[in-house]
Amino acid sequence: MVDTSSSASPSAAISPPGTFVHVRRVLARMRGSPERRRLFWLVLGLMTVIVSFIGGQIWLNEWQGAFYDALEKRDRPAFVAQAFEFLKIAGTLLTLVVAQTWFTEMIKIRLRAWVTEDLLDDWLEEKRAYLLTFAGEAGANPDQRIHEDSRHLAELTADLGASLFSASLMLFSFVGVLWVLSEQVRFSIGGHLVSIPGYMVWCAVGFALTGSALTWRVGRPMIDDNAARYAREAELRFALVRIGESAEGITLYGGEADERRSVAGLFDAVLVAMRVLAEDLARLTWVTSGYGWLALVVPVLVASPGYFSGAMSLGGLMMVVNAFNQVQSSLRWFVDNFPRIADWRATLRRVEGLHDVLTALDHGEGGIGPHIDCREDADDGFRFEGFELAMPDGRARFATDAVAIVPGERVRIVGEAAVGKTLLFHALAGLWTRGRGIVHRPPPERVMFLPERPYFPLGSLAEAIAYPDQAERFEASAIRAALDSVGLGKLGDDIALVDRWDRRLSLDEQQCLAFGRAVLHRRPWVVMDGATSALDATQHRRMLEALGSLAGVSVISLTREDDGDPWFTRVIGLNRVSDSAVTGTG
């Protein structure tokens, strides 16, 4: 188990900001993005279409008055004329709806592109992907957040933004119409007809505010419950992917039943989260559906005194009712969309939470208390000053406080099992900072690190051996020569073949390919940690000879024991020390 206190501390110290803070941060980051201009023109186009659509709605509202008046008067010519007028209105509104759909979908695409690329830029900054593994729950499942949550956030933002702007514009357009039409709603009091200024507007506002307040009170838990569900879904997805990647090992151990139990537990957690959300939604439906049913009759009920008093015609009543419905439907946008708003807030929290944790890693990498200070060495060597490695269950250090490995040396660092050799390997790469002292090291581009299990990107064999550079940088003949030098000449004709090389090749072939990568890149320093663990003696010797063919190469190998191989020029011991043997460790 890894001690993550230092690395996790930055994320643990973060208190979740509010929604408006998150939105402000997103907009601030977007200012410097090339997507900003595209999104601006798309949003402007969408707003123009929505404004035109609202104008069409006002046109439709006026048509309704004339249409129902023609019905009431049994005026056939007027009725036919209004029927043809409706065809023009419907055609115009249909065109605008199609245009609105296109603009909204384009905004989703561009917005997702920006959110995803922004997170990828943050995640794949130097060392962040590694440090994030120690960030705990706050940094869990970044793949889910970058892939699925960014898509969901973009879609919800576009849909909710378009509907909110439309509802707001509809409100401002029809509230004036409804205010004027309210003059037609008159009450008979003492034989006199009396109107209340803006009567229908106040009724619509009161009705919508009541529904919104109830919706917020009942539906607020859905925000946290949505976030919990996404977290459980991500855990299940990770477990399923892991089983697929480890199918061979699971089968060899006969562990299918155990994996089935593990996945069942994770899936049960997903079902519990879904059940909680279902209960939330059921409670909320009492409010939203009840509100919707009442909305059918409330405008007629509150406007009926004007109709029965004879102050307005049937067409006038329908105009008032339609205007009321437009105003109250705009005001009840919050009621109608609350489940999606809760979903949007939960998704925004997950996406921005990942961004916050990644940013905090840069400021909290050293953790609390002493830490290893890694510095680039202008003299192109590894030097240790007062170095001590902090491990989860102890400490380790060299026999002397000052150790230097100069260019041209081939050094073997030897330590017993669990002494911290892999953590030292990570410290040499600048990844592990728990401990104390100073490590001077060459610039990263001058060092090739070879772990026990090498990494190969998705792509061709040429891309695998050329990583992290582009395959086009190297001649095909150079790639084939590197393969041949490590005993993989049989793959020379497959350098353009795209495959999962981490699956197609056995572990010993993967380790040989990693050495071929070192030969191809010809970096002055090679640092190895168990890089030949799967090789036999003949293969091991061939790898060392391949490295020895590189002029002036310096090698550091971390191993459990010294076999007296004369290929190495020096042996340095790494020893575990007790707390009583350490002074000033705090």
C-alpha positions in Angstrom: 0.0 0.0 0.0 1.4 3.4 -1.0 1.6 6.3 1.4 -0.4 8.9 -0.4 -0.5 11.6 2.3 1.7 14.0 0.5 0.3 13.6 -2.9 -3.3 13.5 -1.8 -3.1 16.5 0.5 -3.7 19.1 -2.2 -6.9 17.5 -3.3 -8.0 16.8 0.2 -7.6 20.4 1.1 -9.9 21.6 -1.7 -13.4 22.6 -0.5 -15.9 22.3 -3.4 -16.6 25.7 -4.9 -20.2 26.7 -5.8 -21.7 26.4 -9.2 -21.2 30.1 -10.1 -17.6 29.9 -9.2 -17.2 26.8 -11.5 -18.9 28.6 -14.3 -16.8 31.7 -13.9 -13.6 29.6 -14.0 -14.7 27.7 -17.1 -15.5 31.0 -18.9 -12.1 32.4 -17.9 -10.2 29.5 -19.3 -12.2 29.6 -22.5 -11.1 33.1 -23.3 -7.7 31.9 -24.5 -9.1 28.9 -26.5 -9.3 28.9 -30.3 -12.7 27.3 -29.9 -14.0 30.6 -28.4 -14.5 32.3 -31.7 -16.4 29.3 -33.2 -18.6 29.0 -30.2 -19.3 32.8 -30.2 -20.6 32.7 -33.8 -22.6 29.5 -33.2 -24.2 31.0 -30.0 -24.9 34.2 -31.9 -26.6 32.3 -34.7 -28.6 30.3 -32.2 -29.7 33.5 -30.4 -30.8 35.0 -33.7 -32.9 32.0 -34.5 -34.5 32.0 -31.1 -35.4 35.7 -31.3 -37.0 35.0 -34.7 -38.9 32.0 -33.3 -40.3 34.2 -30.4 -41.4 36.7 -33.1 -43.2 33.8 -34.8 -44.9 32.8 -31.5 -46.2 36.4 -31.1 -47.5 36.1 -34.7 -49.2 32.8 -33.8 -50.8 34.4 -30.7 -52.3 37.2 -32.8 -53.5 34.6 -35.3 -55.3 32.7 -32.6 -57.4 35.7 -31.6 -58.5 36.2 -35.2 -59.1 32.5 -35.8 -61.3 31.9 -32.8 -63.2 35.2 -33.4 -64.0 33.8 -37.0 -65.2 30.6 -35.4 -67.4 32.5 -32.9 -68.9 34.6 -35.7 -69.2 31.6 -38.0 -67.4 33.7 -40.7 -66.4 31.1 -43.3 -64.3 33.3 -45.6 -62.4 34.7 -42.6 -62.0 31.1 -41.2 -60.5 29.9 -44.6 -58.2 32.9 -44.8 -56.9 32.3 -41.3 -56.3 28.6 -42.1 -54.0 29.6 -45.0 -52.4 32.2 -42.7 -51.6 29.3 -40.3 -49.8 27.4 -43.1 -47.4 30.4 -43.5 -46.9 30.6 -39.7 -46.3 26.9 -39.4 -43.8 26.8 -42.3 -41.8 29.7 -40.8 -41.8 28.1 -37.3 -40.8 24.7 -38.7 -37.8 26.2 -40.5 -36.7 28.1 -37.4 -37.0 24.9 -35.3 -34.8 23.0 -37.7 -32.2 25.8 -37.6 -32.3 25.9 -33.8 -31.7 22.2 -33.7 -28.7 22.5 -36.1 -27.1 25.3 -34.1 -27.6 23.5 -30.8 -26.0 20.3 -32.0 -23.0 22.2 -33.4 -22.6 24.0 -30.1 -22.6 20.6 -28.4 -19.8 19.4 -30.7 -17.6 22.4 -30.3 -18.2 22.7 -26.6 -17.4 19.0 -26.0 -14.2 19.5 -28.1 -13.1 22.3 -25.9 -14.0 20.7 -22.6 -12.3 17.4 -23.5 -9.1 19.0 -24.9 -8.9 21.3 -21.9 -9.0 18.3 -19.5 -6.6 16.3 -21.7 -4.1 19.3 -21.6 -4.4 19.4 -17.8 -4.2 15.6 -17.3 -1.2 15.0 -19.6 1.0 17.7 -18.2 4.3 16.4 -17.0 3.9 14.0 -14.1 0.3 14.8 -13.4 -1.2 11.5 -14.7 1.1 9.7 -12.3 0.5 12.0 -9.3 -3.3 11.9 -9.8 -3.3 8.2 -8.9 -2.5 9.3 -5.3 -5.2 12.0 -5.2 -7.9 9.6 -3.7 -11.6 9.9 -4.6 -11.2 13.5 -5.9 -9.1 12.2 -8.8 -10.7 8.8 -9.3 -11.5 7.6 -12.8 -10.2 10.5 -14.9 -11.0 8.5 -18.1 -14.8 8.5 -17.2 -14.7 12.3 -16.5 -12.8 13.1 -19.7 -14.8 10.9 -22.0 -18.3 10.6 -20.7 -18.8 13.5 -18.3 -17.4 16.0 -20.8 -19.8 14.8 -23.4 -22.7 14.9 -21.0 -21.8 18.4 -19.7 -21.6 19.8 -23.3 -25.0 18.4 -24.2 -26.7 19.5 -21.1 -25.1 23.0 -21.3 -26.2 23.5 -24.9 -29.8 22.2 -24.3 -30.3 24.1 -21.0 -28.7 27.2 -22.3 -30.8 27.3 -25.4 -34.0 26.6 -23.5 -33.2 29.2 -20.8 -32.5 31.9 -23.3 -35.7 31.0 -25.2 -37.7 31.0 -22.0 -36.3 34.4 -20.9 -37.0 36.0 -24.2 -40.4 34.5 -24.3 -41.1 36.0 -20.9 -40.0 39.5 -21.8 -41.9 39.3 -25.1 -45.2 38.1 -23.7 -45.3 39.7 -20.3 -46.1 43.0 -21.9 -48.7 41.4 -24.1 -50.3 39.7 -21.0 -50.2 43.0 -19.1 -52.2 44.7 -21.8 -54.6 41.8 -22.2 -55.2 41.9 -18.4 -57.2 45.0 -19.0 -59.9 42.8 -20.6 -60.3 40.7 -17.4 -62.8 42.7 -15.4 -64.6 41.9 -12.2 -68.1 42.9 -11.6 -68.1 44.7 -8.2 -71.2 46.6 -7.1 -72.5 46.7 -10.6 -69.3 48.2 -12.0 -66.6 46.4 -14.0 -63.2 46.8 -12.4 -59.8 45.7 -13.8 -56.6 45.0 -11.8 -53.5 46.4 -13.5 -51.4 43.4 -14.6 -53.8 40.9 -13.0 -52.9 38.0 -15.2 -49.2 38.7 -14.9 -49.3 38.6 -11.1 -51.2 35.4 -11.3 -48.7 33.8 -13.6 -45.7 35.0 -11.4 -47.3 33.7 -8.2 -48.2 30.3 -9.8 -44.7 29.9 -11.2 -42.9 30.9 -8.0 -44.9 28.5 -6.0 -44.0 25.7 -8.3 -40.3 26.6 -8.4 -40.0 26.8 -4.6 -41.6 23.4 -4.1 -39.4 22.0 -6.9 -36.2 23.2 -5.3 -37.2 22.0 -1.8 -38.2 18.5 -3.0 -35.6 18.0 -5.8 -32.4 19.5 -4.2 -31.0 16.1 -3.1 -30.8 15.0 -6.7 -27.6 17.1 -7.3 -25.5 15.1 -4.8 -27.3 11.8 -5.7 -26.5 12.3 -9.4 -22.8 12.8 -8.6 -22.8 9.7 -6.4 -24.4 7.7 -9.2 -21.8 8.8 -11.8 -19.0 7.9 -9.3 -20.4 4.4 -8.9 -20.9 4.0 -12.6 -17.2 4.9 -13.2 -16.1 2.4 -10.6 -18.0 -0.4 -12.3 -16.7 0.6 -15.8 -13.1 0.6 -14.5 -13.6 -2.9 -13.0 -15.0 -4.3 -16.2 -12.1 -2.8 -18.3 -9.6 -4.2 -15.8 -11.1 -7.7 -16.1 -10.8 -7.4 -19.9 -7.2 -6.3 -19.7 -6.3 -9.1 -17.1 -8.3 -11.9 -18.6 -5.3 -14.2 -19.0 -4.2 -13.9 -15.3 -7.8 -14.3 -14.1 -8.2 -17.5 -16.1 -4.9 -19.0 -15.1 -5.8 -18.5 -11.4 -9.4 -19.7 -11.9 -10.6 -16.4 -10.5 -13.7 -15.9 -12.5 -16.0 -16.6 -9.6 -14.2 -14.1 -7.4 -14.3 -11.4 -10.1 -18.0 -12.1 -10.6 -18.5 -11.4 -6.8 -16.5 -8.2 -7.0 -18.4 -6.9 -10.0 -21.7 -7.9 -8.4 -20.8 -5.8 -5.4 -20.0 -2.8 -7.6 -23.1 -3.3 -9.7 -25.2 -3.4 -6.5 -23.8 -0.1 -5.6 -24.8 1.3 -9.0 -28.3 -0.1 -8.5 -28.5 1.5 -5.0 -27.5 4.8 -6.5 -30.1 4.5 -9.3 -32.8 3.5 -6.7 -32.0 6.6 -4.7 -32.3 8.7 -7.8 -35.5 7.0 -8.8 -37.0 7.8 -5.4 -35.9 11.4 -5.8 -37.5 11.6 -9.2 -40.7 10.0 -7.9 -41.0 12.6 -5.2 -40.2 15.4 -7.6 -42.9 14.1 -10.1 -45.6 14.8 -7.5 -44.7 18.5 -7.8 -43.8 18.8 -11.5 -46.7 16.7 -12.8 -49.2 18.2 -10.4 -48.0 21.6 -11.5 -48.4 20.6 -15.2 -52.0 19.5 -14.7 -52.9 22.6 -12.8 -51.4 24.7 -15.6 -54.1 23.4 -18.0 -57.0 25.0 -16.0 -55.4 27.8 -13.9 -55.3 30.4 -16.8 -58.9 29.7 -17.8 -60.1 29.9 -14.1 -58.3 33.2 -13.4 -59.4 34.8 -16.7 -63.0 33.5 -16.7 -64.5 36.5 -14.8 -63.7 38.7 -17.8 -65.3 36.3 -20.2 -68.5 35.8 -18.1 -68.8 39.5 -17.5 -69.0 40.0 -21.3 -65.9 42.2 -21.4 -64.0 39.8 -23.7 -64.9 37.5 -26.6 -63.9 33.9 -26.9 -61.0 34.9 -29.2 -59.9 37.4 -26.6 -60.1 34.8 -23.9 -57.9 32.4 -25.9 -55.4 35.2 -26.5 -55.2 35.8 -22.8 -54.9 32.1 -22.0 -52.2 31.6 -24.6 -50.2 34.6 -23.4 -50.6 33.4 -19.8 -49.3 30.0 -20.8 -46.3 31.5 -22.5 -45.5 33.6 -19.5 -45.9 31.0 -16.9 -44.2 28.3 -19.0 -41.2 30.7 -19.2 -41.4 31.3 -15.4 -41.6 27.5 -14.7 -38.5 26.7 -16.7 -36.9 25.8 -13.4 -39.7 23.4 -12.6 -39.7 21.7 -15.9 -35.9 21.3 -16.1 -34.9 20.7 -12.5 -33.9 17.0 -13.0 -31.6 18.1 -15.9 -30.3 21.1 -13.9 -29.4 18.7 -11.0 -27.7 16.4 -13.5 -25.8 19.4 -15.1 -24.6 20.6 -11.7 -23.4 17.2 -10.7 -21.6 16.7 -14.0 -20.0 20.2 -13.8 -18.8 19.4 -10.3 -17.1 16.2 -11.5 -15.5 17.8 -14.5 -14.3 20.9 -12.6 -13.3 18.8 -9.6 -10.9 16.9 -11.8 -9.5 20.2 -13.2 -9.1 21.6 -9.6 -7.2 18.4 -8.4 -4.9 18.5 -11.4 -4.1 22.1 -10.8 -3.5 21.5 -7.1 -1.0 18.8 -7.9 1.5 21.4 -9.1 1.2 23.3 -5.8 1.0 20.3 -3.4 3.4 17.8 -5.0 5.9 18.1 -2.1 3.4 17.4 0.5 3.8 18.3 4.2 7.2 18.2 5.8 10.5 17.3 4.2 10.6 16.2 0.6 13.1 15.3 -2.0 14.3 18.3 -4.0 14.9 17.2 -7.6 17.1 19.5 -9.7 18.4 19.3 -13.2 22.2 18.9 -13.3 24.1 21.1 -15.7 27.0 18.6 -15.4 24.8 15.8 -16.8 25.0 13.4 -13.9 23.2 12.0 -10.9 24.3 13.4 -7.5 22.6 12.8 -4.2 23.1 15.1 -1.2 21.7 14.1 2.2 19.4 11.8 0.3 16.8 9.7 2.2 13.9 7.8 0.7 10.6 7.7 2.7 8.6 4.5 2.1 5.2 3.5 3.4 6.8 1.3 6.0 10.2 2.8 6.6 13.1 4.7 5.2 16.1 3.8 3.0 19.3 5.6 2.1 22.9 5.1 0.8 25.8 4.3 3.0 27.1 7.9 2.6 25.3 11.2 2.5 27.0 12.2 -0.8 26.8 9.9 -3.8 27.7 10.9 -7.4 27.3 9.0 -10.6 29.1 10.6 -13.4 28.7 10.2 -17.2 30.3 7.1 -18.6 29.7 4.9 -15.5 27.7 1.7 -15.4 26.4 1.5 -11.9 24.4 -1.2 -10.2 22.3 -0.1 -7.2 21.6 -3.1 -5.1 19.1 -3.6 -2.3 17.2 -6.4 -0.7 13.5 -7.0 -1.3 11.1 -4.2 -0.3 14.0 -1.8 0.3 12.4 0.7 -2.0 14.2 0.2 -5.3 11.1 1.0 -7.4 10.4 4.1 -5.3 14.1 5.1 -5.9 13.5 4.5 -9.6 10.5 6.9 -9.4 12.5 9.4 -7.4 15.2 9.4 -10.1 12.5 10.3 -12.6 11.2 13.1 -10.3 7.9 11.2 -9.6 8.4 10.2 -6.0 9.1 13.1 -3.6 8.6 11.6 -0.2 11.8 11.8 1.7 14.5 14.4 2.1 17.7 15.6 0.5 18.6 16.8 -3.0 18.8 14.8 -6.2 20.7 16.4 -9.1 19.7 14.6 -12.4 20.2 15.1 -16.1 17.4 16.8 -18.1 14.6 14.3 -18.8 15.2 14.3 -22.6 18.7 12.9 -21.9 17.5 9.9 -19.9 15.7 6.7 -21.0 13.8 5.0 -18.1 13.2 1.3 -18.5 10.7 -0.1 -15.9 10.0 -3.8 -15.5 6.8 -3.6 -17.6 7.3 -1.2 -20.4 4.5 0.9 -22.0 3.6 0.8 -25.6 1.1 3.2 -27.2 -1.7 2.1 -29.5 -0.4 2.0 -33.0 2.2 0.5 -35.2 5.3 -1.3 -34.1 7.3 1.7 -35.4 5.3 4.0 -33.2 5.8 1.6 -30.2 9.6 1.6 -30.5 9.8 5.3 -31.4 7.7 6.4 -28.4 7.6 9.1 -27.1 8.8 10.6 -30.4 7.0 10.3 -33.7 7.9 7.2 -35.8 8.6 9.5 -38.8 11.6 10.9 -37.0 13.5 7.6 -37.6 14.4 5.9 -40.8 12.9 2.4 -41.3 16.4 1.0 -41.6 17.3 2.4 -38.1 14.2 0.9 -36.6 15.0 -2.5 -38.1 18.6 -2.3 -36.9 17.4 -1.5 -33.4 15.1 -4.5 -33.4 17.8 -6.7 -34.7 20.3 -5.6 -32.0 17.9 -6.8 -29.3 17.0 -10.1 -30.9 13.7 -9.0 -32.5 14.8 -9.0 -36.1 11.9 -11.3 -37.0 9.6 -8.3 -36.5 11.5 -6.2 -39.0 8.8 -6.6 -41.7 6.0 -5.7 -39.2 7.1 -2.1 -38.3 4.0 -0.7 -40.1 1.6 -3.2 -38.6 -0.9 -1.7 -36.2 -1.6 -3.9 -33.2 -1.9 -4.1 -29.4 1.8 -4.8 -28.9 1.4 -5.1 -25.1 -0.8 -8.1 -25.8 0.8 -9.6 -28.9 4.3 -9.8 -27.5 5.3 -11.9 -24.5 6.7 -10.1 -21.5 10.3 -11.0 -22.4 9.7 -9.7 -26.0 8.2 -6.5 -24.5 11.3 -6.0 -22.4 13.6 -6.6 -25.4 11.5 -4.1 -27.4 12.0 -1.5 -24.6 15.8 -2.0 -24.9 15.4 -1.6 -28.7 13.7 1.8 -27.9 16.8 2.8 -25.9 19.1 1.8 -28.7 17.0 3.7 -31.2 16.9 6.9 -29.2 20.6 6.8 -28.1 20.0 8.9 -25.0 23.2 9.4 -22.9 21.6 7.9 -19.8 19.6 4.6 -19.3 18.0 3.9 -15.9 16.6 0.4 -15.4 14.4 -1.1 -12.7 13.9 -4.9 -13.2 14.0 -4.3 -16.9 15.4 -7.8 -17.6 13.4 -9.7 -15.0 11.7 -11.8 -17.7 14.9 -12.5 -19.7 17.1 -15.5 -19.6 20.9 -15.2 -19.2 21.5 -15.1 -23.0 18.9 -12.4 -23.5 20.2 -10.5 -20.5 23.7 -10.4 -21.9 22.4 -9.4 -25.4 20.6 -6.4 -23.9 23.7 -5.2 -22.1 25.7 -5.6 -25.3 23.1 -3.6 -27.1 23.5 -0.8 -24.6 27.3 -1.1 -24.7 27.2 -0.4 -28.4 26.0 3.1 -27.7 29.0 5.4 -27.5 29.4 7.0 -24.1 26.2 5.6 -22.6 25.8 5.7 -18.8 23.7 3.0 -17.2 22.1 2.8 -13.7 20.5 -0.6 -12.9 18.4 -1.3 -9.8 18.5 -4.9 -8.7 18.2 -7.2 -5.7 21.7 -8.6 -5.8 25.1 -8.2 -7.3 26.2 -11.1 -9.4 29.6 -9.7 -10.0 29.0 -8.9 -13.6 32.1 -7.0 -14.8 30.0 -5.1 -17.3 29.1 -2.8 -14.4 31.9 -0.6 -13.2 30.5 0.1 -9.7 28.0 -1.2 -7.1 26.1 1.1 -4.7 24.1 -0.3 -1.8 20.7 0.9 -0.8 19.8 0.0 2.8 16.8 0.2 4.9 17.3 2.2 8.1 15.3 2.3 11.3 13.9 5.5 12.8 16.5 5.3 15.6 19.3 5.4 13.1 17.9 8.5 11.4 18.6 12.0 12.9 16.5 15.0 12.2 13.9 13.2 10.2 11.0 14.8 12.1 
